Amino acid sequence: MIKSFLLVLLLVLTSCSSSPVLYPNKRYEKVGKAIADGDIDKCMGKADKFLASKKGKKILKGAGKGSIIGGVVGVVTGALSGNIVRGATHGAAIGAAAGGASAGVSRDQLRESFVNRCLRRKGYEVIGWE
């Protein structure tokens, strides 16, 4: 149990501190690491502002709605089958997945996409995240 908790904690901490890795193209070599790091910070700040905006929240809302709808459907189907708690749990999980699929992206995916695009517009090439 403790090992599982520590593993989850480690994954959460590392996922929160992830940042893009840039390909050393002409733009990167021209400006250097310090300026490139500053541009990364600016793009990440813009992404965080976008995620806090109405539009960002609207995009991310789909997974939450799906979970609620799935939970209600699960209660109804669970009541019909005689196990409300199990039905609600399964319905919420299925609904969250469906809602997430309809939203298209998670918060982290949307943030990465925003930062990647921001950096691409500045002339950088993102080759991954660490």
KEVOVO-807410 format. One record per atom (N, C-alpha, C, O): residue in one letter; y, x, z negated. Coordinates in steps of 0.1 Angstrom, whole numbers, padded with zeros to 4 digits, always signed. Layout:
N
aYXZ
...
REM end
This chain:
130
m-0012+0008+0000
m+0000+0000+0000
m+0013+0009+0000
m+0022+0006+0008
i+0013+0019-0009
i+0024+0028-0009
i+0026+0036+0003
i+0037+0038+0008
k+0015+0040+0009
k+0015+0048+0022
k+0021+0039+0033
k+0029+0044+0041
s+0017+0026+0033
s+0023+0017+0043
s+0038+0015+0042
s+0045+0015+0052
f+0042+0014+0029
f+0056+0012+0027
f+0064+0024+0031
f+0074+0023+0037
l+0059+0036+0028
l+0066+0048+0031
l+0067+0050+0046
l+0077+0055+0052
l+0056+0046+0053
l+0056+0047+0068
l+0066+0038+0074
l+0074+0042+0083
v+0067+0026+0069
v+0077+0016+0074
v+0091+0021+0071
v+0100+0020+0079
l+0093+0026+0059
l+0106+0032+0055
l+0110+0043+0064
l+0122+0044+0069
l+0101+0052+0067
l+0104+0063+0076
l+0107+0058+0090
l+0117+0064+0096
l+0100+0049+0095
l+0103+0043+0108
l+0117+0037+0109
l+0124+0038+0118
v+0120+0029+0098
v+0133+0023+0098
v+0144+0033+0097
v+0154+0032+0104
l+0143+0043+0089
l+0153+0054+0088
l+0155+0062+0101
l+0166+0065+0104
t+0144+0065+0107
t+0145+0072+0120
t+0150+0064+0131
t+0157+0069+0140
s+0147+0051+0131
s+0152+0042+0142
s+0167+0040+0140
s+0174+0038+0150
c+0172+0040+0128
c+0186+0038+0126
c+0194+0050+0130
c+0206+0049+0133
s+0188+0061+0129
s+0196+0074+0132
s+0193+0079+0146
s+0196+0091+0149
s+0188+0071+0155
s+0185+0076+0168
s+0197+0077+0177
s+0207+0070+0175
s+0197+0087+0186
s+0208+0089+0194
s+0203+0093+0208
s+0192+0098+0210
p+0211+0092+0218
p+0207+0095+0232
p+0206+0110+0234
p+0213+0118+0228
v+0197+0114+0243
v+0195+0128+0247
v+0200+0128+0261
v+0196+0121+0270
l+0209+0138+0263
l+0216+0139+0276
l+0210+0150+0285
l+0206+0160+0280
y+0208+0147+0298
y+0204+0157+0307
y+0216+0166+0310
y+0227+0162+0311
p+0213+0179+0311
p+0224+0189+0313
p+0229+0189+0327
p+0228+0199+0334
n+0235+0178+0331
n+0240+0177+0345
n+0254+0184+0346
n+0258+0190+0336
k+0261+0183+0357
k+0274+0189+0359
k+0284+0185+0349
k+0291+0193+0344
r+0284+0172+0346
r+0294+0167+0336
r+0292+0173+0323
r+0301+0177+0316
y+0279+0173+0318
y+0276+0178+0305
y+0279+0193+0304
y+0285+0198+0295
e+0276+0201+0315
e+0279+0215+0315
e+0294+0218+0315
e+0298+0228+0310
k+0301+0209+0322
k+0316+0211+0323
k+0323+0209+0310
k+0331+0217+0306
v+0319+0198+0302
v+0326+0195+0290
v+0320+0202+0278
v+0327+0204+0268
g+0307+0205+0278
g+0301+0211+0266
g+0295+0201+0256
g+0298+0189+0257
k+0287+0207+0247
k+0281+0198+0237
k+0290+0191+0228
k+0288+0179+0225
a+0301+0197+0223
a+0310+0191+0213
a+0317+0179+0219
a+0317+0168+0213
i+0322+0180+0231
i+0328+0168+0238
i+0318+0158+0241
i+0320+0146+0239
a+0306+0162+0246
a+0296+0152+0249
a+0292+0144+0236
a+0289+0132+0237
d+0290+0151+0225
d+0287+0145+0212
d+0298+0135+0208
d+0295+0124+0203
g+0310+0139+0211
g+0322+0129+0208
g+0321+0117+0217
g+0324+0106+0212
d+0317+0119+0230
d+0316+0108+0239
d+0305+0098+0235
d+0305+0086+0236
i+0294+0105+0230
i+0282+0097+0225
i+0287+0088+0213
i+0284+0076+0212
d+0294+0094+0204
d+0300+0087+0192
d+0309+0075+0196
d+0308+0064+0190
k+0317+0078+0206
k+0326+0067+0211
k+0318+0056+0217
k+0321+0044+0214
c+0308+0059+0225
c+0300+0048+0231
c+0292+0041+0221
c+0291+0028+0222
m+0287+0048+0211
m+0280+0041+0200
m+0289+0032+0192
m+0285+0021+0188
g+0301+0036+0190
g+0311+0028+0183
g+0314+0015+0191
g+0315+0004+0185
k+0316+0017+0204
k+0318+0005+0213
k+0306-0004+0213
k+0308-0017+0213
a+0294+0001+0212
a+0282-0007+0212
a+0282-0015+0199
a+0278-0027+0200
d+0285-0009+0188
d+0285-0016+0175
d+0295-0027+0175
d+0292-0038+0170
k+0307-0025+0181
k+0317-0035+0182
k+0312-0047+0190
k+0314-0058+0187
f+0306-0043+0201
f+0301-0054+0210
f+0290-0062+0203
f+0290-0075+0204
l+0281-0056+0196
l+0270-0063+0189
l+0276-0072+0178
l+0270-0083+0175
a+0288-0069+0173
a+0294-0077+0163
a+0303-0088+0169
a+0307-0098+0162
s+0305-0088+0182
s+0313-0098+0189
s+0306-0111+0191
s+0293-0111+0189
k+0313-0121+0195
k+0306-0134+0198
k+0296-0133+0209
k+0285-0138+0208
k+0300-0126+0219
k+0291-0124+0230
k+0278-0117+0226
k+0267-0121+0230
g+0279-0106+0219
g+0268-0098+0214
g+0259-0107+0205
g+0247-0106+0207
k+0265-0114+0196
k+0257-0123+0187
k+0250-0134+0195
k+0239-0137+0191
k+0256-0139+0205
k+0250-0149+0213
k+0238-0144+0220
k+0228-0151+0221
i+0239-0132+0225
i+0227-0126+0232
i+0215-0125+0223
i+0204-0127+0226
l+0218-0121+0210
l+0208-0118+0201
l+0203-0130+0193
l+0193-0129+0186
k+0209-0141+0195
k+0206-0154+0188
k+0193-0160+0192
k+0187-0167+0184
g+0188-0157+0204
g+0176-0164+0209
g+0164-0162+0201
g+0156-0171+0200
a+0162-0150+0195
a+0149-0148+0187
a+0150-0156+0175
a+0139-0161+0171
g+0161-0157+0169
g+0162-0165+0156
g+0160-0180+0159
g+0153-0187+0151
k+0165-0185+0170
k+0163-0199+0174
k+0148-0202+0177
k+0143-0212+0172
g+0142-0193+0184
g+0128-0194+0187
g+0119-0195+0175
g+0110-0202+0174
s+0123-0187+0164
s+0115-0186+0152
s+0116-0200+0145
s+0106-0205+0140
i+0128-0205+0144
i+0130-0218+0137
i+0123-0229+0145
i+0116-0237+0139
i+0124-0230+0158
i+0117-0240+0166
i+0102-0239+0164
i+0095-0248+0163
g+0097-0226+0165
g+0083-0224+0164
g+0078-0228+0150
g+0067-0233+0149
g+0086-0225+0140
g+0082-0229+0126
g+0081-0244+0125
g+0071-0249+0119
v+0090-0252+0131
v+0089-0266+0130
v+0077-0271+0138
v+0070-0280+0133
v+0075-0266+0150
v+0063-0270+0157
v+0050-0266+0150
v+0041-0274+0150
g+0050-0255+0143
g+0039-0250+0135
g+0036-0260+0123
g+0025-0263+0120
v+0047-0265+0117
v+0045-0274+0106
v+0039-0287+0111
v+0029-0292+0105
v+0044-0292+0122
v+0038-0304+0128
v+0024-0302+0132
v+0015-0311+0129
t+0021-0292+0139
t+0007-0289+0143
t-0002-0286+0131
t-0014-0289+0131
g+0004-0279+0121
g-0004-0276+0109
g-0007-0289+0101
g-0018-0290+0096
a+0002-0298+0101
a+0000-0310+0094
a-0011-0318+0101
a-0019-0325+0094
l-0011-0318+0114
l-0022-0325+0121
l-0036-0318+0119
l-0046-0325+0119
s-0036-0305+0117
s-0048-0298+0115
s-0052-0297+0100
s-0063-0293+0097
g-0043-0300+0091
g-0046-0300+0077
g-0041-0287+0070
g-0044-0286+0058
n-0035-0278+0077
n-0030-0266+0070
n-0016-0263+0074
n-0013-0256+0084
i-0006-0268+0067
i+0008-0268+0070
i+0013-0253+0069
i+0020-0249+0079
v+0010-0246+0059
v+0015-0232+0057
v+0010-0223+0068
v+0018-0216+0074
r-0003-0224+0071
r-0008-0216+0082
r-0001-0219+0096
r+0002-0211+0103
g+0000-0232+0098
g+0006-0237+0110
g+0021-0232+0112
g+0025-0228+0122
a+0028-0233+0100
a+0042-0229+0101
a+0043-0214+0103
a+0052-0210+0111
t+0035-0206+0097
t+0035-0192+0099
t+0032-0188+0113
t+0039-0180+0119
h+0022-0193+0118
h+0018-0190+0132
h+0029-0195+0142
h+0032-0188+0151
g+0034-0207+0139
g+0044-0213+0148
g+0057-0204+0148
g+0063-0202+0158
a+0061-0200+0136
a+0073-0191+0135
a+0071-0178+0142
a+0080-0174+0149
a+0059-0172+0141
a+0057-0160+0148
a+0057-0161+0163
a+0063-0154+0170
i+0050-0172+0168
i+0050-0175+0182
i+0064-0178+0187
i+0068-0174+0198
g+0071-0186+0179
g+0085-0190+0183
g+0094-0178+0183
g+0103-0177+0192
a+0093-0169+0174
a+0101-0157+0174
a+0099-0149+0186
a+0108-0143+0192
a+0086-0147+0190
a+0083-0140+0202
a+0088-0147+0214
a+0094-0140+0223
a+0087-0160+0215
a+0092-0167+0226
a+0108-0166+0227
a+0114-0165+0237
g+0114-0168+0215
g+0128-0167+0214
g+0133-0153+0218
g+0143-0152+0225
g+0126-0143+0213
g+0130-0129+0217
g+0128-0127+0232
g+0136-0120+0238
a+0118-0132+0237
a+0116-0131+0252
a+0127-0138+0260
a+0131-0133+0270
s+0131-0149+0255
s+0142-0156+0262
s+0155-0149+0260
s+0163-0150+0269
a+0157-0143+0249
a+0169-0135+0247
a+0169-0122+0255
a+0179-0117+0259
g+0156-0117+0257
g+0155-0106+0266
g+0155-0092+0259
g+0148-0083+0263
v+0162-0091+0248
v+0163-0078+0241
v+0164-0080+0226
v+0169-0090+0221
s+0161-0069+0219
s+0163-0068+0205
s+0177-0062+0203
s+0183-0057+0212
r+0181-0061+0190
r+0194-0055+0187
r+0194-0041+0191
r+0204-0036+0197
d+0183-0033+0188
d+0183-0019+0192
d+0182-0017+0207
d+0189-0008+0212
q+0175-0026+0214
q+0175-0024+0229
q+0188-0027+0235
q+0192-0020+0244
l+0195-0037+0230
l+0208-0040+0235
l+0218-0029+0232
l+0226-0025+0241
r+0217-0023+0220
r+0226-0012+0217
r+0223+0000+0226
r+0233+0006+0231
e+0211+0003+0228
e+0207+0015+0237
e+0212+0012+0251
e+0217+0021+0257
s+0210+0000+0256
s+0214-0003+0269
s+0229-0001+0271
s+0234+0004+0281
f+0237-0006+0261
f+0251-0005+0261
f+0256+0009+0261
f+0264+0013+0269
v+0250+0017+0252
v+0254+0031+0251
v+0250+0039+0264
v+0258+0047+0269
n+0238+0036+0269
n+0234+0043+0282
n+0244+0040+0293
n+0248+0049+0300
r+0248+0027+0294
r+0257+0024+0305
r+0271+0030+0303
r+0277+0035+0312
c+0275+0030+0290
c+0288+0037+0287
c+0288+0051+0291
c+0298+0056+0297
l+0277+0058+0287
l+0277+0072+0290
l+0275+0075+0305
l+0281+0085+0310
r+0268+0066+0312
r+0266+0068+0326
r+0280+0066+0333
r+0283+0074+0343
r+0288+0057+0328
r+0302+0056+0334
r+0311+0068+0332
r+0320+0070+0339
k+0307+0075+0321
k+0315+0088+0318
k+0309+0100+0326
k+0315+0111+0325
g+0298+0098+0333
g+0293+0108+0342
g+0280+0115+0336
g+0275+0125+0342
y+0276+0110+0325
y+0264+0116+0318
y+0251+0110+0323
y+0252+0099+0329
e+0240+0116+0321
e+0227+0110+0324
e+0218+0111+0311
e+0215+0121+0306
v+0215+0099+0306
v+0207+0098+0294
v+0192+0099+0299
v+0188+0091+0308
i+0184+0108+0292
i+0170+0110+0296
i+0161+0104+0286
i+0149+0104+0288
g+0166+0100+0274
g+0158+0094+0264
g+0166+0093+0251
g+0178+0096+0250
w+0159+0088+0241
w+0165+0087+0227
w+0156+0093+0217
w+0144+0093+0218
e+0162+0099+0207
e+0154+0105+0196
e+0160+0101+0183
e+0155+0105+0173
REM end
